[in-house]
Every structure is written in structure tokens, then in C-alpha cells.
Amino acid sequence: MKKESIPVRIFRFYLEGFKSMDLGRTLWILILIKLFIMFVILKIFFFPRYLNQFDTNSEKENYVSKELIERALNP
């Protein structure tokens, strides 16, 4: 008998736990909605892509290094 990997066993543990609950499906839906809001909606509105204004990687590197240095010197 082949032993399952640890991530698969963890996933099955939580899956069986939520199946045995009365509100399991509702909790999974709430978790997925929360993750969607956190990673999609907040990213769009609060984390603009400043590096898209530059064409080459060297311009992006210069911008990032300049910003890091300025923020370190002027807290």
C-alpha cells in the first residue's frame, strides 16, 4: 500500500472534517469568498503596478534600488 504525501493527507483531513460538519459547505464558500477578496479585489485597488511604466529590466532595477535607498535614508 502506497503512503500518501503530507499535503494530500492534510487536505483530506480538512475535507473530511468539513464534510462531517453541518455548516461545512457554507464555511468553504465563505473561505473562498474571503480569499478572492483578499487576493483579487485588494490587489487591484491598493497595490498598483508601478513597474509597468518602465520598458526594460534595467530601468525597473534602477527605480527599485533608488526607492529602497531613499526610504531607508528618509524614514
CHARMM internal coordinates of N, CA and C (Angstrom, degrees):
IC EDIT
DIST 1 N 1 CA 1.4555
DIST 1 CA 1 C 1.5315
ANGL 1 N 1 CA 1 C 108.93
DIST 1 C 2 N 1.3252
ANGL 1 CA 1 C 2 N 116.24
DIHE 1 N 1 CA 1 C 2 N 128.07
DIST 2 N 2 CA 1.4578
ANGL 1 C 2 N 2 CA 122.10
DIHE 1 CA 1 C 2 N 2 CA -177.53
DIST 2 CA 2 C 1.5296
ANGL 2 N 2 CA 2 C 109.94
DIHE 1 C 2 N 2 CA 2 C -82.50
DIST 2 C 3 N 1.3216
ANGL 2 CA 2 C 3 N 115.68
DIHE 2 N 2 CA 2 C 3 N 133.40
DIST 3 N 3 CA 1.4548
ANGL 2 C 3 N 3 CA 120.99
DIHE 2 CA 2 C 3 N 3 CA 179.51
DIST 3 CA 3 C 1.5285
ANGL 3 N 3 CA 3 C 109.28
DIHE 2 C 3 N 3 CA 3 C -83.65
DIST 3 C 4 N 1.3480
ANGL 3 CA 3 C 4 N 115.83
DIHE 3 N 3 CA 3 C 4 N 135.72
DIST 4 N 4 CA 1.4634
ANGL 3 C 4 N 4 CA 120.48
DIHE 3 CA 3 C 4 N 4 CA -179.53
DIST 4 CA 4 C 1.5195
ANGL 4 N 4 CA 4 C 110.46
DIHE 3 C 4 N 4 CA 4 C -76.43
DIST 4 C 5 N 1.3198
ANGL 4 CA 4 C 5 N 115.45
DIHE 4 N 4 CA 4 C 5 N 155.96
DIST 5 N 5 CA 1.4597
ANGL 4 C 5 N 5 CA 120.09
DIHE 4 CA 4 C 5 N 5 CA 178.89
DIST 5 CA 5 C 1.5342
ANGL 5 N 5 CA 5 C 110.00
DIHE 4 C 5 N 5 CA 5 C -71.48
DIST 5 C 6 N 1.3024
ANGL 5 CA 5 C 6 N 115.38
DIHE 5 N 5 CA 5 C 6 N 163.50
DIST 6 N 6 CA 1.4656
ANGL 5 C 6 N 6 CA 120.58
DIHE 5 CA 5 C 6 N 6 CA -176.57
DIST 6 CA 6 C 1.5312
ANGL 6 N 6 CA 6 C 112.37
DIHE 5 C 6 N 6 CA 6 C -63.68
DIST 6 C 7 N 1.3524
ANGL 6 CA 6 C 7 N 120.00
DIHE 6 N 6 CA 6 C 7 N -44.52
DIST 7 N 7 CA 1.4773
ANGL 6 C 7 N 7 CA 118.04
DIHE 6 CA 6 C 7 N 7 CA 178.46
DIST 7 CA 7 C 1.5262
ANGL 7 N 7 CA 7 C 112.92
DIHE 6 C 7 N 7 CA 7 C -60.75
DIST 7 C 8 N 1.3285
ANGL 7 CA 7 C 8 N 116.78
DIHE 7 N 7 CA 7 C 8 N -36.37
DIST 8 N 8 CA 1.4677
ANGL 7 C 8 N 8 CA 119.90
DIHE 7 CA 7 C 8 N 8 CA 179.31
DIST 8 CA 8 C 1.5203
ANGL 8 N 8 CA 8 C 109.79
DIHE 7 C 8 N 8 CA 8 C -67.20
DIST 8 C 9 N 1.3228
ANGL 8 CA 8 C 9 N 116.98
DIHE 8 N 8 CA 8 C 9 N -41.79
DIST 9 N 9 CA 1.4732
ANGL 8 C 9 N 9 CA 119.97
DIHE 8 CA 8 C 9 N 9 CA 179.41
DIST 9 CA 9 C 1.5220
ANGL 9 N 9 CA 9 C 111.05
DIHE 8 C 9 N 9 CA 9 C -65.27
DIST 9 C 10 N 1.3451
ANGL 9 CA 9 C 10 N 117.33
DIHE 9 N 9 CA 9 C 10 N -39.15
DIST 10 N 10 CA 1.4672
ANGL 9 C 10 N 10 CA 120.47
DIHE 9 CA 9 C 10 N 10 CA 178.25
DIST 10 CA 10 C 1.5221
ANGL 10 N 10 CA 10 C 110.13
DIHE 9 C 10 N 10 CA 10 C -64.87
DIST 10 C 11 N 1.3384
ANGL 10 CA 10 C 11 N 116.40
DIHE 10 N 10 CA 10 C 11 N -44.11
DIST 11 N 11 CA 1.4653
ANGL 10 C 11 N 11 CA 120.21
DIHE 10 CA 10 C 11 N 11 CA 179.42
DIST 11 CA 11 C 1.5279
ANGL 11 N 11 CA 11 C 110.86
DIHE 10 C 11 N 11 CA 11 C -60.99
DIST 11 C 12 N 1.3292
ANGL 11 CA 11 C 12 N 116.20
DIHE 11 N 11 CA 11 C 12 N -45.63
DIST 12 N 12 CA 1.4756
ANGL 11 C 12 N 12 CA 119.68
DIHE 11 CA 11 C 12 N 12 CA 179.48
DIST 12 CA 12 C 1.5225
ANGL 12 N 12 CA 12 C 111.53
DIHE 11 C 12 N 12 CA 12 C -64.04
DIST 12 C 13 N 1.3238
ANGL 12 CA 12 C 13 N 117.88
DIHE 12 N 12 CA 12 C 13 N -37.28
DIST 13 N 13 CA 1.4595
ANGL 12 C 13 N 13 CA 122.18
DIHE 12 CA 12 C 13 N 13 CA 177.84
DIST 13 CA 13 C 1.5229
ANGL 13 N 13 CA 13 C 110.36
DIHE 12 C 13 N 13 CA 13 C -58.11
DIST 13 C 14 N 1.3401
ANGL 13 CA 13 C 14 N 116.55
DIHE 13 N 13 CA 13 C 14 N -50.23
DIST 14 N 14 CA 1.4590
ANGL 13 C 14 N 14 CA 120.09
DIHE 13 CA 13 C 14 N 14 CA -179.55
DIST 14 CA 14 C 1.5211
ANGL 14 N 14 CA 14 C 111.69
DIHE 13 C 14 N 14 CA 14 C -69.32
DIST 14 C 15 N 1.3096
ANGL 14 CA 14 C 15 N 117.10
DIHE 14 N 14 CA 14 C 15 N -37.68
DIST 15 N 15 CA 1.4685
ANGL 14 C 15 N 15 CA 120.28
DIHE 14 CA 14 C 15 N 15 CA 179.17
DIST 15 CA 15 C 1.5205
ANGL 15 N 15 CA 15 C 110.80
DIHE 14 C 15 N 15 CA 15 C -61.60
DIST 15 C 16 N 1.3227
ANGL 15 CA 15 C 16 N 117.38
DIHE 15 N 15 CA 15 C 16 N -47.54
DIST 16 N 16 CA 1.4652
ANGL 15 C 16 N 16 CA 120.30
DIHE 15 CA 15 C 16 N 16 CA 178.53
DIST 16 CA 16 C 1.5134
ANGL 16 N 16 CA 16 C 111.47
DIHE 15 C 16 N 16 CA 16 C -64.62
DIST 16 C 17 N 1.3317
ANGL 16 CA 16 C 17 N 116.72
DIHE 16 N 16 CA 16 C 17 N -36.79
DIST 17 N 17 CA 1.4604
ANGL 16 C 17 N 17 CA 120.08
DIHE 16 CA 16 C 17 N 17 CA 178.38
DIST 17 CA 17 C 1.5139
ANGL 17 N 17 CA 17 C 112.40
DIHE 16 C 17 N 17 CA 17 C -63.57
DIST 17 C 18 N 1.3269
ANGL 17 CA 17 C 18 N 116.75
DIHE 17 N 17 CA 17 C 18 N -43.02
DIST 18 N 18 CA 1.4651
ANGL 17 C 18 N 18 CA 119.50
DIHE 17 CA 17 C 18 N 18 CA 178.98
DIST 18 CA 18 C 1.5204
ANGL 18 N 18 CA 18 C 112.08
DIHE 17 C 18 N 18 CA 18 C -72.61
DIST 18 C 19 N 1.3320
ANGL 18 CA 18 C 19 N 118.05
DIHE 18 N 18 CA 18 C 19 N -30.20
DIST 19 N 19 CA 1.4665
ANGL 18 C 19 N 19 CA 119.80
DIHE 18 CA 18 C 19 N 19 CA 177.93
DIST 19 CA 19 C 1.5207
ANGL 19 N 19 CA 19 C 111.35
DIHE 18 C 19 N 19 CA 19 C -65.97
DIST 19 C 20 N 1.3357
ANGL 19 CA 19 C 20 N 116.31
DIHE 19 N 19 CA 19 C 20 N -35.31
DIST 20 N 20 CA 1.4624
ANGL 19 C 20 N 20 CA 119.16
DIHE 19 CA 19 C 20 N 20 CA -177.46
DIST 20 CA 20 C 1.5282
ANGL 20 N 20 CA 20 C 112.27
DIHE 19 C 20 N 20 CA 20 C -78.57
DIST 20 C 21 N 1.3156
ANGL 20 CA 20 C 21 N 117.64
DIHE 20 N 20 CA 20 C 21 N -11.65
DIST 21 N 21 CA 1.4647
ANGL 20 C 21 N 21 CA 120.45
DIHE 20 CA 20 C 21 N 21 CA 179.43
DIST 21 CA 21 C 1.5223
ANGL 21 N 21 CA 21 C 110.18
DIHE 20 C 21 N 21 CA 21 C -84.51
DIST 21 C 22 N 1.3188
ANGL 21 CA 21 C 22 N 114.68
DIHE 21 N 21 CA 21 C 22 N 154.68
DIST 22 N 22 CA 1.4619
ANGL 21 C 22 N 22 CA 119.51
DIHE 21 CA 21 C 22 N 22 CA 177.26
DIST 22 CA 22 C 1.5254
ANGL 22 N 22 CA 22 C 111.34
DIHE 21 C 22 N 22 CA 22 C -73.10
DIST 22 C 23 N 1.3074
ANGL 22 CA 22 C 23 N 116.96
DIHE 22 N 22 CA 22 C 23 N -33.69
DIST 23 N 23 CA 1.4572
ANGL 22 C 23 N 23 CA 121.32
DIHE 22 CA 22 C 23 N 23 CA -176.49
DIST 23 CA 23 C 1.5295
ANGL 23 N 23 CA 23 C 112.25
DIHE 22 C 23 N 23 CA 23 C -105.59
DIST 23 C 24 N 1.3024
ANGL 23 CA 23 C 24 N 118.18
DIHE 23 N 23 CA 23 C 24 N 19.33
DIST 24 N 24 CA 1.4599
ANGL 23 C 24 N 24 CA 122.36
DIHE 23 CA 23 C 24 N 24 CA -174.48
DIST 24 CA 24 C 1.5132
ANGL 24 N 24 CA 24 C 114.34
DIHE 23 C 24 N 24 CA 24 C -56.81
DIST 24 C 25 N 1.3094
ANGL 24 CA 24 C 25 N 116.19
DIHE 24 N 24 CA 24 C 25 N -47.69
DIST 25 N 25 CA 1.4674
ANGL 24 C 25 N 25 CA 120.15
DIHE 24 CA 24 C 25 N 25 CA -179.00
DIST 25 CA 25 C 1.5219
ANGL 25 N 25 CA 25 C 111.31
DIHE 24 C 25 N 25 CA 25 C -64.47
DIST 25 C 26 N 1.3229
ANGL 25 CA 25 C 26 N 116.21
DIHE 25 N 25 CA 25 C 26 N -40.74
DIST 26 N 26 CA 1.4532
ANGL 25 C 26 N 26 CA 120.49
DIHE 25 CA 25 C 26 N 26 CA 178.94
DIST 26 CA 26 C 1.5254
ANGL 26 N 26 CA 26 C 110.68
DIHE 25 C 26 N 26 CA 26 C -64.41
DIST 26 C 27 N 1.3281
ANGL 26 CA 26 C 27 N 117.21
DIHE 26 N 26 CA 26 C 27 N -40.17
DIST 27 N 27 CA 1.4597
ANGL 26 C 27 N 27 CA 120.32
DIHE 26 CA 26 C 27 N 27 CA 178.78
DIST 27 CA 27 C 1.5247
ANGL 27 N 27 CA 27 C 111.45
DIHE 26 C 27 N 27 CA 27 C -64.75
DIST 27 C 28 N 1.3266
ANGL 27 CA 27 C 28 N 117.66
DIHE 27 N 27 CA 27 C 28 N -41.02
DIST 28 N 28 CA 1.4682
ANGL 27 C 28 N 28 CA 120.42
DIHE 27 CA 27 C 28 N 28 CA 177.57
DIST 28 CA 28 C 1.5305
ANGL 28 N 28 CA 28 C 110.73
DIHE 27 C 28 N 28 CA 28 C -62.71
DIST 28 C 29 N 1.2996
ANGL 28 CA 28 C 29 N 117.09
DIHE 28 N 28 CA 28 C 29 N -40.04
DIST 29 N 29 CA 1.4688
ANGL 28 C 29 N 29 CA 120.46
DIHE 28 CA 28 C 29 N 29 CA 178.60
DIST 29 CA 29 C 1.5278
ANGL 29 N 29 CA 29 C 110.04
DIHE 28 C 29 N 29 CA 29 C -63.90
DIST 29 C 30 N 1.3325
ANGL 29 CA 29 C 30 N 116.90
DIHE 29 N 29 CA 29 C 30 N -43.86
DIST 30 N 30 CA 1.4608
ANGL 29 C 30 N 30 CA 120.31
DIHE 29 CA 29 C 30 N 30 CA 178.16
DIST 30 CA 30 C 1.5297
ANGL 30 N 30 CA 30 C 111.55
DIHE 29 C 30 N 30 CA 30 C -62.98
DIST 30 C 31 N 1.3249
ANGL 30 CA 30 C 31 N 116.95
DIHE 30 N 30 CA 30 C 31 N -40.66
DIST 31 N 31 CA 1.4613
ANGL 30 C 31 N 31 CA 120.66
DIHE 30 CA 30 C 31 N 31 CA 178.14
DIST 31 CA 31 C 1.5196
ANGL 31 N 31 CA 31 C 110.74
DIHE 30 C 31 N 31 CA 31 C -62.38
DIST 31 C 32 N 1.3294
ANGL 31 CA 31 C 32 N 117.30
DIHE 31 N 31 CA 31 C 32 N -45.34
DIST 32 N 32 CA 1.4659
ANGL 31 C 32 N 32 CA 120.62
DIHE 31 CA 31 C 32 N 32 CA -179.68
DIST 32 CA 32 C 1.5256
ANGL 32 N 32 CA 32 C 111.76
DIHE 31 C 32 N 32 CA 32 C -65.34
DIST 32 C 33 N 1.3263
ANGL 32 CA 32 C 33 N 117.23
DIHE 32 N 32 CA 32 C 33 N -39.56
DIST 33 N 33 CA 1.4648
ANGL 32 C 33 N 33 CA 120.25
DIHE 32 CA 32 C 33 N 33 CA 177.44
DIST 33 CA 33 C 1.5250
ANGL 33 N 33 CA 33 C 110.20
DIHE 32 C 33 N 33 CA 33 C -63.68
DIST 33 C 34 N 1.3241
ANGL 33 CA 33 C 34 N 116.54
DIHE 33 N 33 CA 33 C 34 N -43.46
DIST 34 N 34 CA 1.4672
ANGL 33 C 34 N 34 CA 120.78
DIHE 33 CA 33 C 34 N 34 CA 179.48
DIST 34 CA 34 C 1.5274
ANGL 34 N 34 CA 34 C 111.04
DIHE 33 C 34 N 34 CA 34 C -62.35
DIST 34 C 35 N 1.3227
ANGL 34 CA 34 C 35 N 117.55
DIHE 34 N 34 CA 34 C 35 N -43.72
DIST 35 N 35 CA 1.4613
ANGL 34 C 35 N 35 CA 120.80
DIHE 34 CA 34 C 35 N 35 CA 178.43
DIST 35 CA 35 C 1.5205
ANGL 35 N 35 CA 35 C 111.26
DIHE 34 C 35 N 35 CA 35 C -63.71
DIST 35 C 36 N 1.3258
ANGL 35 CA 35 C 36 N 116.85
DIHE 35 N 35 CA 35 C 36 N -39.99
DIST 36 N 36 CA 1.4580
ANGL 35 C 36 N 36 CA 120.65
DIHE 35 CA 35 C 36 N 36 CA 177.57
DIST 36 CA 36 C 1.5258
ANGL 36 N 36 CA 36 C 110.58
DIHE 35 C 36 N 36 CA 36 C -61.12
DIST 36 C 37 N 1.3232
ANGL 36 CA 36 C 37 N 116.23
DIHE 36 N 36 CA 36 C 37 N -45.74
DIST 37 N 37 CA 1.4613
ANGL 36 C 37 N 37 CA 119.83
DIHE 36 CA 36 C 37 N 37 CA 179.89
DIST 37 CA 37 C 1.5241
ANGL 37 N 37 CA 37 C 110.60
DIHE 36 C 37 N 37 CA 37 C -63.36
DIST 37 C 38 N 1.3277
ANGL 37 CA 37 C 38 N 116.62
DIHE 37 N 37 CA 37 C 38 N -43.89
DIST 38 N 38 CA 1.4564
ANGL 37 C 38 N 38 CA 119.80
DIHE 37 CA 37 C 38 N 38 CA -176.74
DIST 38 CA 38 C 1.5214
ANGL 38 N 38 CA 38 C 112.25
DIHE 37 C 38 N 38 CA 38 C -65.02
DIST 38 C 39 N 1.3184
ANGL 38 CA 38 C 39 N 117.41
DIHE 38 N 38 CA 38 C 39 N -44.33
DIST 39 N 39 CA 1.4532
ANGL 38 C 39 N 39 CA 119.53
DIHE 38 CA 38 C 39 N 39 CA -171.25
DIST 39 CA 39 C 1.5228
ANGL 39 N 39 CA 39 C 114.83
DIHE 38 C 39 N 39 CA 39 C -95.28
DIST 39 C 40 N 1.3003
ANGL 39 CA 39 C 40 N 118.96
DIHE 39 N 39 CA 39 C 40 N -21.29
DIST 40 N 40 CA 1.4628
ANGL 39 C 40 N 40 CA 120.06
DIHE 39 CA 39 C 40 N 40 CA -178.30
DIST 40 CA 40 C 1.5198
ANGL 40 N 40 CA 40 C 111.16
DIHE 39 C 40 N 40 CA 40 C -105.13
DIST 40 C 41 N 1.3028
ANGL 40 CA 40 C 41 N 116.58
DIHE 40 N 40 CA 40 C 41 N -57.82
DIST 41 N 41 CA 1.4528
ANGL 40 C 41 N 41 CA 120.54
DIHE 40 CA 40 C 41 N 41 CA -174.49
DIST 41 CA 41 C 1.5288
ANGL 41 N 41 CA 41 C 110.85
DIHE 40 C 41 N 41 CA 41 C -66.05
DIST 41 C 42 N 1.3293
ANGL 41 CA 41 C 42 N 117.68
DIHE 41 N 41 CA 41 C 42 N -48.39
DIST 42 N 42 CA 1.4594
ANGL 41 C 42 N 42 CA 119.71
DIHE 41 CA 41 C 42 N 42 CA -178.72
DIST 42 CA 42 C 1.5149
ANGL 42 N 42 CA 42 C 112.12
DIHE 41 C 42 N 42 CA 42 C -65.88
DIST 42 C 43 N 1.3149
ANGL 42 CA 42 C 43 N 117.20
DIHE 42 N 42 CA 42 C 43 N -34.52
DIST 43 N 43 CA 1.4672
ANGL 42 C 43 N 43 CA 120.45
DIHE 42 CA 42 C 43 N 43 CA 179.15
DIST 43 CA 43 C 1.5316
ANGL 43 N 43 CA 43 C 110.79
DIHE 42 C 43 N 43 CA 43 C -64.45
DIST 43 C 44 N 1.3014
ANGL 43 CA 43 C 44 N 116.16
DIHE 43 N 43 CA 43 C 44 N -40.45
DIST 44 N 44 CA 1.4687
ANGL 43 C 44 N 44 CA 120.20
DIHE 43 CA 43 C 44 N 44 CA -178.64
DIST 44 CA 44 C 1.5304
ANGL 44 N 44 CA 44 C 110.93
DIHE 43 C 44 N 44 CA 44 C -64.60
DIST 44 C 45 N 1.3300
ANGL 44 CA 44 C 45 N 117.26
DIHE 44 N 44 CA 44 C 45 N -44.54
DIST 45 N 45 CA 1.4603
ANGL 44 C 45 N 45 CA 120.22
DIHE 44 CA 44 C 45 N 45 CA -172.29
DIST 45 CA 45 C 1.5212
ANGL 45 N 45 CA 45 C 114.64
DIHE 44 C 45 N 45 CA 45 C -90.21
DIST 45 C 46 N 1.3317
ANGL 45 CA 45 C 46 N 118.62
DIHE 45 N 45 CA 45 C 46 N -29.41
DIST 46 N 46 CA 1.4530
ANGL 45 C 46 N 46 CA 119.85
DIHE 45 CA 45 C 46 N 46 CA -172.19
DIST 46 CA 46 C 1.5143
ANGL 46 N 46 CA 46 C 114.94
DIHE 45 C 46 N 46 CA 46 C -111.68
DIST 46 C 47 N 1.3077
ANGL 46 CA 46 C 47 N 118.45
DIHE 46 N 46 CA 46 C 47 N -9.35
DIST 47 N 47 CA 1.4529
ANGL 46 C 47 N 47 CA 120.81
DIHE 46 CA 46 C 47 N 47 CA -179.09
DIST 47 CA 47 C 1.5286
ANGL 47 N 47 CA 47 C 110.50
DIHE 46 C 47 N 47 CA 47 C -128.56
DIST 47 C 48 N 1.3309
ANGL 47 CA 47 C 48 N 116.43
DIHE 47 N 47 CA 47 C 48 N 75.65
DIST 48 N 48 CA 1.4637
ANGL 47 C 48 N 48 CA 119.03
DIHE 47 CA 47 C 48 N 48 CA -179.71
DIST 48 CA 48 C 1.5269
ANGL 48 N 48 CA 48 C 111.07
DIHE 47 C 48 N 48 CA 48 C -66.89
DIST 48 C 49 N 1.2874
ANGL 48 CA 48 C 49 N 115.89
DIHE 48 N 48 CA 48 C 49 N 157.17
DIST 49 N 49 CA 1.4582
ANGL 48 C 49 N 49 CA 121.69
DIHE 48 CA 48 C 49 N 49 CA -176.71
DIST 49 CA 49 C 1.5190
ANGL 49 N 49 CA 49 C 108.95
DIHE 48 C 49 N 49 CA 49 C -94.96
DIST 49 C 50 N 1.3182
ANGL 49 CA 49 C 50 N 115.84
DIHE 49 N 49 CA 49 C 50 N 90.85
DIST 50 N 50 CA 1.4577
ANGL 49 C 50 N 50 CA 121.60
DIHE 49 CA 49 C 50 N 50 CA -179.02
DIST 50 CA 50 C 1.5251
ANGL 50 N 50 CA 50 C 112.12
DIHE 49 C 50 N 50 CA 50 C -69.28
DIST 50 C 51 N 1.2921
ANGL 50 CA 50 C 51 N 117.75
DIHE 50 N 50 CA 50 C 51 N -30.30
DIST 51 N 51 CA 1.4634
ANGL 50 C 51 N 51 CA 120.46
DIHE 50 CA 50 C 51 N 51 CA -173.82
DIST 51 CA 51 C 1.5282
ANGL 51 N 51 CA 51 C 112.99
DIHE 50 C 51 N 51 CA 51 C -75.94
DIST 51 C 52 N 1.3164
ANGL 51 CA 51 C 52 N 118.28
DIHE 51 N 51 CA 51 C 52 N -9.76
DIST 52 N 52 CA 1.4716
ANGL 51 C 52 N 52 CA 119.94
DIHE 51 CA 51 C 52 N 52 CA 178.13
DIST 52 CA 52 C 1.5234
ANGL 52 N 52 CA 52 C 112.41
DIHE 51 C 52 N 52 CA 52 C -70.07
DIST 52 C 53 N 1.3085
ANGL 52 CA 52 C 53 N 117.08
DIHE 52 N 52 CA 52 C 53 N -15.41
DIST 53 N 53 CA 1.4637
ANGL 52 C 53 N 53 CA 119.43
DIHE 52 CA 52 C 53 N 53 CA -179.39
DIST 53 CA 53 C 1.5216
ANGL 53 N 53 CA 53 C 112.20
DIHE 52 C 53 N 53 CA 53 C -76.55
DIST 53 C 54 N 1.3393
ANGL 53 CA 53 C 54 N 117.68
DIHE 53 N 53 CA 53 C 54 N -10.51
DIST 54 N 54 CA 1.4583
ANGL 53 C 54 N 54 CA 121.82
DIHE 53 CA 53 C 54 N 54 CA -178.94
DIST 54 CA 54 C 1.5232
ANGL 54 N 54 CA 54 C 110.04
DIHE 53 C 54 N 54 CA 54 C -104.82
DIST 54 C 55 N 1.3326
ANGL 54 CA 54 C 55 N 115.23
DIHE 54 N 54 CA 54 C 55 N 147.14
DIST 55 N 55 CA 1.4595
ANGL 54 C 55 N 55 CA 120.12
DIHE 54 CA 54 C 55 N 55 CA -176.25
DIST 55 CA 55 C 1.5243
ANGL 55 N 55 CA 55 C 113.54
DIHE 54 C 55 N 55 CA 55 C -90.16
DIST 55 C 56 N 1.3091
ANGL 55 CA 55 C 56 N 117.24
DIHE 55 N 55 CA 55 C 56 N -40.25
DIST 56 N 56 CA 1.4685
ANGL 55 C 56 N 56 CA 120.04
DIHE 55 CA 55 C 56 N 56 CA -174.39
DIST 56 CA 56 C 1.5227
ANGL 56 N 56 CA 56 C 110.64
DIHE 55 C 56 N 56 CA 56 C -110.37
DIST 56 C 57 N 1.3264
ANGL 56 CA 56 C 57 N 114.58
DIHE 56 N 56 CA 56 C 57 N 162.51
DIST 57 N 57 CA 1.4618
ANGL 56 C 57 N 57 CA 119.77
DIHE 56 CA 56 C 57 N 57 CA 178.76
DIST 57 CA 57 C 1.5272
ANGL 57 N 57 CA 57 C 111.83
DIHE 56 C 57 N 57 CA 57 C -66.85
DIST 57 C 58 N 1.3079
ANGL 57 CA 57 C 58 N 117.00
DIHE 57 N 57 CA 57 C 58 N -34.08
DIST 58 N 58 CA 1.4651
ANGL 57 C 58 N 58 CA 118.90
DIHE 57 CA 57 C 58 N 58 CA -179.53
DIST 58 CA 58 C 1.5304
ANGL 58 N 58 CA 58 C 110.83
DIHE 57 C 58 N 58 CA 58 C -66.31
DIST 58 C 59 N 1.3258
ANGL 58 CA 58 C 59 N 118.09
DIHE 58 N 58 CA 58 C 59 N -37.34
DIST 59 N 59 CA 1.4644
ANGL 58 C 59 N 59 CA 120.43
DIHE 58 CA 58 C 59 N 59 CA 176.43
DIST 59 CA 59 C 1.5266
ANGL 59 N 59 CA 59 C 110.46
DIHE 58 C 59 N 59 CA 59 C -64.40
DIST 59 C 60 N 1.3206
ANGL 59 CA 59 C 60 N 116.36
DIHE 59 N 59 CA 59 C 60 N -39.77
DIST 60 N 60 CA 1.4654
ANGL 59 C 60 N 60 CA 120.51
DIHE 59 CA 59 C 60 N 60 CA 178.27
DIST 60 CA 60 C 1.5246
ANGL 60 N 60 CA 60 C 110.38
DIHE 59 C 60 N 60 CA 60 C -65.17
DIST 60 C 61 N 1.3205
ANGL 60 CA 60 C 61 N 116.74
DIHE 60 N 60 CA 60 C 61 N -42.73
DIST 61 N 61 CA 1.4641
ANGL 60 C 61 N 61 CA 120.84
DIHE 60 CA 60 C 61 N 61 CA 179.26
DIST 61 CA 61 C 1.5236
ANGL 61 N 61 CA 61 C 111.03
DIHE 60 C 61 N 61 CA 61 C -62.73
DIST 61 C 62 N 1.3141
ANGL 61 CA 61 C 62 N 116.90
DIHE 61 N 61 CA 61 C 62 N -42.80
DIST 62 N 62 CA 1.4676
ANGL 61 C 62 N 62 CA 120.72
DIHE 61 CA 61 C 62 N 62 CA 179.09
DIST 62 CA 62 C 1.5252
ANGL 62 N 62 CA 62 C 111.30
DIHE 61 C 62 N 62 CA 62 C -63.14
DIST 62 C 63 N 1.3073
ANGL 62 CA 62 C 63 N 117.02
DIHE 62 N 62 CA 62 C 63 N -42.39
DIST 63 N 63 CA 1.4589
ANGL 62 C 63 N 63 CA 121.33
DIHE 62 CA 62 C 63 N 63 CA 179.39
DIST 63 CA 63 C 1.5304
ANGL 63 N 63 CA 63 C 110.86
DIHE 62 C 63 N 63 CA 63 C -62.57
DIST 63 C 64 N 1.3170
ANGL 63 CA 63 C 64 N 116.87
DIHE 63 N 63 CA 63 C 64 N -47.31
DIST 64 N 64 CA 1.4628
ANGL 63 C 64 N 64 CA 120.83
DIHE 63 CA 63 C 64 N 64 CA -178.58
DIST 64 CA 64 C 1.5214
ANGL 64 N 64 CA 64 C 110.76
DIHE 63 C 64 N 64 CA 64 C -64.28
DIST 64 C 65 N 1.3172
ANGL 64 CA 64 C 65 N 117.81
DIHE 64 N 64 CA 64 C 65 N -45.58
DIST 65 N 65 CA 1.4610
ANGL 64 C 65 N 65 CA 119.63
DIHE 64 CA 64 C 65 N 65 CA -179.52
DIST 65 CA 65 C 1.5311
ANGL 65 N 65 CA 65 C 111.29
DIHE 64 C 65 N 65 CA 65 C -64.43
DIST 65 C 66 N 1.3296
ANGL 65 CA 65 C 66 N 117.31
DIHE 65 N 65 CA 65 C 66 N -39.59
DIST 66 N 66 CA 1.4619
ANGL 65 C 66 N 66 CA 120.72
DIHE 65 CA 65 C 66 N 66 CA 178.05
DIST 66 CA 66 C 1.5324
ANGL 66 N 66 CA 66 C 110.89
DIHE 65 C 66 N 66 CA 66 C -62.96
DIST 66 C 67 N 1.3247
ANGL 66 CA 66 C 67 N 116.88
DIHE 66 N 66 CA 66 C 67 N -43.57
DIST 67 N 67 CA 1.4657
ANGL 66 C 67 N 67 CA 121.02
DIHE 66 CA 66 C 67 N 67 CA 179.45
DIST 67 CA 67 C 1.5203
ANGL 67 N 67 CA 67 C 111.29
DIHE 66 C 67 N 67 CA 67 C -65.25
DIST 67 C 68 N 1.3174
ANGL 67 CA 67 C 68 N 117.96
DIHE 67 N 67 CA 67 C 68 N -42.11
DIST 68 N 68 CA 1.4613
ANGL 67 C 68 N 68 CA 120.53
DIHE 67 CA 67 C 68 N 68 CA 179.00
DIST 68 CA 68 C 1.5182
ANGL 68 N 68 CA 68 C 111.97
DIHE 67 C 68 N 68 CA 68 C -62.41
DIST 68 C 69 N 1.3190
ANGL 68 CA 68 C 69 N 116.30
DIHE 68 N 68 CA 68 C 69 N -43.05
DIST 69 N 69 CA 1.4575
ANGL 68 C 69 N 69 CA 120.89
DIHE 68 CA 68 C 69 N 69 CA -179.69
DIST 69 CA 69 C 1.5167
ANGL 69 N 69 CA 69 C 110.72
DIHE 68 C 69 N 69 CA 69 C -66.30
DIST 69 C 70 N 1.3291
ANGL 69 CA 69 C 70 N 117.40
DIHE 69 N 69 CA 69 C 70 N -45.48
DIST 70 N 70 CA 1.4615
ANGL 69 C 70 N 70 CA 120.70
DIHE 69 CA 69 C 70 N 70 CA 179.88
DIST 70 CA 70 C 1.5195
ANGL 70 N 70 CA 70 C 112.11
DIHE 69 C 70 N 70 CA 70 C -62.18
DIST 70 C 71 N 1.3255
ANGL 70 CA 70 C 71 N 116.88
DIHE 70 N 70 CA 70 C 71 N -41.00
DIST 71 N 71 CA 1.4630
ANGL 70 C 71 N 71 CA 120.34
DIHE 70 CA 70 C 71 N 71 CA -178.79
DIST 71 CA 71 C 1.5187
ANGL 71 N 71 CA 71 C 111.59
DIHE 70 C 71 N 71 CA 71 C -72.48
DIST 71 C 72 N 1.3282
ANGL 71 CA 71 C 72 N 117.14
DIHE 71 N 71 CA 71 C 72 N -29.27
DIST 72 N 72 CA 1.4650
ANGL 71 C 72 N 72 CA 120.27
DIHE 71 CA 71 C 72 N 72 CA 177.16
DIST 72 CA 72 C 1.5239
ANGL 72 N 72 CA 72 C 111.19
DIHE 71 C 72 N 72 CA 72 C -72.71
DIST 72 C 73 N 1.3276
ANGL 72 CA 72 C 73 N 116.04
DIHE 72 N 72 CA 72 C 73 N -35.91
DIST 73 N 73 CA 1.4652
ANGL 72 C 73 N 73 CA 119.86
DIHE 72 CA 72 C 73 N 73 CA -178.74
DIST 73 CA 73 C 1.5193
ANGL 73 N 73 CA 73 C 113.06
DIHE 72 C 73 N 73 CA 73 C -81.70
DIST 73 C 74 N 1.3162
ANGL 73 CA 73 C 74 N 116.58
DIHE 73 N 73 CA 73 C 74 N -28.16
DIST 74 N 74 CA 1.4688
ANGL 73 C 74 N 74 CA 121.50
DIHE 73 CA 73 C 74 N 74 CA -177.58
DIST 74 CA 74 C 1.5336
ANGL 74 N 74 CA 74 C 110.40
DIHE 73 C 74 N 74 CA 74 C -121.56
DIST 74 C 75 N 1.3305
ANGL 74 CA 74 C 75 N 117.78
DIHE 74 N 74 CA 74 C 75 N 77.15
DIST 75 N 75 CA 1.4783
ANGL 74 C 75 N 75 CA 118.37
DIHE 74 CA 74 C 75 N 75 CA -177.29
DIST 75 CA 75 C 1.4697
ANGL 75 N 75 CA 75 C 114.30
DIHE 74 C 75 N 75 CA 75 C -73.13
END
COOR INIT
IC SEED 1 N 1 CA 1 C
IC BUILD
